[in-house]
Amino acid sequence: MERPTVVIISEEPEFSAAATRRWLKEPSVPSFILLETGSCSHLCGAGFDLAVIGGISPPSISEVLESIAPARKPVIHVSRANGHSPQASNMVSLPEIHEWPDLLVTLATQVLARERASTELARLMESSARTEQQAALGRYMLEARHNLNNALTSILGNSELILFDQAQLSPATRAQVETIRNMGMRMNEILQRFSSLQKEMELIESTHQPARKRAIAGI
């Protein structure tokens, strides 16, 4: 699994050092981007999964949040007890108490896990929607197959009757009728493939159904 990227923004080098130092004790360590408040504009083209801000003077907090807002990524703000803590829909505030690095890593792990789950859910929902659309199209084609077969039978039968009396046809007319017959035969071959595909799908379904029942019974 690809490692997440955490950007840490601070005016105090010790804040960034304390956060990364604590994170390095974990079995799974993310990639870090360490920035000062004046360098946040570089994040426009950089991919990251979580932003951590702390050790920032109150006038700069709003500017930092504004600069990283376009990324629409979760933010953890480590705030001092008497500091300024602005409100943002994607931000969680964490008090800078003595154990704040431990709390930061715990909270960040949960936030990143939630983001991964949300991304995976969105991907599965999109995939499910595409599958449902394809299934609906397939069902429609199978249901329309009978009517198409009837129409093709009429086209092929009438074209054969016309070609049966070729003496009354001009070469150009005969060529056109032969084209109609040949295209009808090609369409008939395609419909036969649909029939074969349906039988294969039914066979696969009948083969897998007992296995699914056994699996459910064993739960």
C-alpha positions in Angstrom: 0.0 0.0 0.0 1.3 3.4 -0.9 2.5 5.5 2.0 0.4 8.6 2.8 2.0 12.0 2.7 1.7 14.4 5.6 2.7 18.0 5.3 3.7 19.8 8.5 3.5 23.6 8.5 5.1 25.5 11.3 7.1 28.6 12.2 9.0 26.7 14.8 11.5 24.0 13.7 11.1 22.2 17.0 7.4 21.6 16.4 8.1 19.8 13.1 11.0 17.9 14.7 8.8 16.8 17.7 6.0 15.6 15.4 8.3 13.6 13.0 10.4 12.3 15.8 7.3 10.8 17.5 6.0 9.4 14.2 9.2 7.6 13.5 8.4 5.3 16.5 5.4 3.9 14.7 5.5 0.7 12.5 4.1 2.6 9.6 5.6 6.0 8.9 4.2 8.4 6.3 6.2 10.6 3.9 6.7 14.1 5.2 6.8 17.5 3.7 8.1 20.2 6.1 7.2 23.7 5.3 7.3 27.2 6.9 4.2 29.4 6.7 5.7 31.4 3.8 6.2 28.3 1.6 2.6 27.1 1.6 2.0 28.3 -2.0 4.2 25.5 -3.2 1.5 23.0 -2.1 -0.7 23.9 -5.0 1.2 21.3 -7.2 2.2 18.9 -4.4 0.1 15.9 -3.5 -0.5 15.3 0.2 -3.1 13.4 2.3 -3.1 15.3 5.6 -1.9 18.7 6.7 -0.6 19.4 10.3 -0.2 23.0 11.4 1.1 24.2 14.7 3.6 26.6 16.3 2.2 29.4 14.1 1.4 32.9 15.2 -2.3 33.8 15.1 -2.1 36.2 12.2 -0.6 33.5 10.0 -3.0 30.7 10.7 -5.8 32.0 8.5 -3.4 32.6 5.7 -2.1 29.0 5.9 -5.6 27.6 5.9 -6.5 29.7 2.9 -3.4 28.6 1.0 -4.0 24.9 1.5 -7.9 25.0 1.2 -7.9 24.2 -2.6 -6.4 20.8 -1.9 -9.5 19.9 0.2 -7.5 17.6 2.5 -8.1 17.1 6.2 -6.2 19.4 8.6 -5.1 18.9 12.2 -4.3 22.2 14.0 -2.2 21.8 17.2 -3.3 24.9 19.1 -2.0 26.5 22.2 -4.3 26.8 25.2 -4.6 30.6 24.7 -4.0 30.6 21.0 -6.3 31.4 18.1 -8.2 28.4 16.7 -10.1 29.2 13.6 -13.0 27.0 12.4 -12.9 25.0 9.2 -15.1 22.1 8.0 -12.2 19.8 7.4 -10.1 20.8 10.4 -9.7 19.1 13.8 -8.1 21.1 16.7 -5.7 19.5 19.1 -4.5 21.2 22.3 -0.7 21.6 22.6 -0.5 19.9 25.9 2.5 17.9 27.2 1.6 14.7 25.3 0.5 16.4 22.1 2.9 14.3 19.8 1.3 11.1 21.0 -2.2 12.5 20.5 -1.3 13.9 17.1 -0.1 10.5 15.8 -3.2 8.7 17.2 -5.6 11.3 15.7 -3.7 11.4 12.4 -3.8 7.7 12.0 -7.6 7.7 12.5 -8.0 10.6 10.0 -5.9 8.9 7.4 -7.7 5.6 7.8 -11.0 7.4 7.4 -9.8 9.2 4.3 -8.6 5.9 2.8 -12.0 4.3 3.6 -13.9 7.2 2.1 -11.8 7.1 -1.1 -12.2 3.4 -1.5 -16.0 3.7 -0.9 -16.2 6.4 -3.6 -14.3 4.1 -6.0 -16.5 1.1 -5.2 -19.7 3.1 -5.7 -18.4 4.4 -9.0 -17.4 0.9 -10.1 -20.8 -0.4 -9.0 -22.6 2.3 -10.9 -20.7 1.4 -14.1 -21.4 -2.3 -13.6 -25.1 -1.7 -13.1 -25.2 0.4 -16.3 -23.5 -2.4 -18.2 -25.8 -5.0 -16.7 -28.9 -3.0 -17.6 -27.6 -2.6 -21.2 -26.9 -6.4 -21.3 -30.4 -7.2 -20.0 -32.0 -4.9 -22.5 -30.1 -6.5 -25.4 -31.0 -10.0 -24.3 -34.7 -9.0 -24.0 -34.6 -7.4 -27.4 -32.9 -10.4 -29.0 -36.2 -12.2 -29.7 -37.6 -9.2 -31.6 -34.4 -8.7 -33.5 -34.4 -12.4 -34.5 -37.9 -12.1 -35.9 -37.0 -9.0 -37.9 -33.8 -10.6 -39.2 -35.8 -13.7 -40.2 -38.1 -11.6 -42.3 -35.2 -9.7 -43.9 -33.3 -12.8 -44.7 -36.4 -14.7 -46.0 -37.5 -11.8 -48.2 -34.0 -11.2 -49.6 -33.7 -14.9 -50.5 -37.0 -14.8 -52.2 -36.0 -11.8 -54.3 -32.7 -13.3 -55.2 -34.4 -16.6 -56.2 -35.7 -14.9 -59.3 -32.5 -13.2 -60.4 -33.6 -13.0 -64.1 -35.9 -10.1 -63.3 -33.2 -8.2 -61.3 -30.7 -5.8 -62.8 -27.1 -6.3 -61.7 -27.2 -3.2 -59.5 -30.4 -4.3 -57.8 -29.1 -7.9 -57.3 -25.9 -6.5 -55.7 -27.9 -4.3 -53.3 -30.2 -7.2 -52.3 -27.1 -9.4 -51.7 -25.6 -6.8 -49.5 -28.8 -6.7 -47.5 -28.8 -10.5 -47.1 -25.1 -10.6 -46.2 -25.5 -7.9 -43.6 -28.5 -9.6 -42.2 -26.5 -12.9 -41.9 -23.7 -11.0 -40.1 -26.2 -9.5 -37.6 -27.6 -13.0 -37.1 -24.2 -14.3 -36.2 -23.8 -11.5 -33.6 -27.1 -12.4 -32.1 -26.1 -16.1 -31.9 -23.0 -15.0 -30.0 -25.3 -13.3 -27.5 -27.2 -16.5 -27.1 -23.9 -18.4 -26.5 -22.8 -15.8 -24.0 -26.1 -16.0 -22.1 -25.7 -19.8 -21.8 -22.1 -19.5 -20.6 -23.2 -17.0 -18.0 -26.0 -19.2 -16.8 -23.6 -22.2 -16.6 -21.1 -20.1 -14.5 -24.0 -19.0 -12.3 -25.2 -22.5 -11.7 -21.7 -23.7 -11.0 -20.9 -20.9 -8.5 -24.3 -20.9 -6.7 -23.7 -24.1 -4.7 -20.3 -22.8 -3.6 -21.8 -19.5 -2.4 -24.5 -21.4 -0.5 -21.8 -23.6 1.2 -19.8 -20.5 2.0 -22.9 -18.7 3.5 -23.8 -21.9 5.5 -20.3 -22.0 6.9 -20.4 -18.5 8.3 
